[in-house]
Amino acid sequence: MNNKGKGLLALLGVAAGAFAFWKYKNMTPQEKQNLKAKATETGNRIKEKAGEVQDTLSEKYDQLKNASKREANDITP
């Protein structure tokens, strides 16, 4: 991507950030509270799913490690 494209992309990013800031500043306290609650809930769901993925990967790693040990034991005389 050339510099002109990167500059335009950066300008769009700054504009989106400014719009989001303006929008947040004009929200009612109840709307701000709802937004914060939604962000917290989403963060908690992401953490929960990440933990599940980590557990699944650990189980698969242990299964593969044990399988490779069994194979190695079968090969050695």
N, C-alpha and C positions, 0 to 999 in steps of 0.2 A: 504494500500500500504506500502510495507516495505521501509526501508531507502535507499536501493540500487536503487529502482525505483524512489524515490523522488529525489535522487541525480542526476540520469540520466535525469529526467524531468527538473530539475534546470539547468543542463549543456546545454540541448537543448534550453532552454529559453535564456540563456546568449549568446549562439552561434547565435540564431536568432536575438537577439538585436544587436550584434556586426556586423552581416551581414547587417542589416538594416542601421546601422550607416555608415558603409563603403559605402554602395550603395548610401545613401543620400549625403555623402561627394563628391562622384564622379559624381553627377548629374550636368548638366549645369544649369546656373541661370534660364533659361526659364523652364526647367523641375521642378526645385524647386518651382518656382512661380505657375506652373500648379498644383503641389501637394498641395501647401498651399491653392490654390483656391478651389480645390476639397474637402479638409478637412473642410474648412469654409462652403462650400455649404452643405456638409453632416451634419455638426453640426447644421446649420440653419434648415434643414429638420427635424432633430431629435427634436429640440426645438419646432417646429411647431406641429409635431405629438404629442408630450408630452402635449402641451397645449390643443389640440383637445381631447385627452384622459381625461385630467383633467376636461374639460368642460362636457364631456359626463358623467363621474362619478358623478360630482356635480349634474347634472340634474337627474340622476337615484336616487341619494341619496335623493334629494328633493321630487321626486315622491313617493319613499318608505316612507319617513317621513310623507308626507301628507296622504298617504293611511292608515298608521298606526294610525294617529290621527282620521281619519274618522271612522275607525273600533272601536277605543276606545270610540268615542262619541256614536256610535251605540249601544255599549254594556252597557254603563252607563244609568241608568234609569232617 
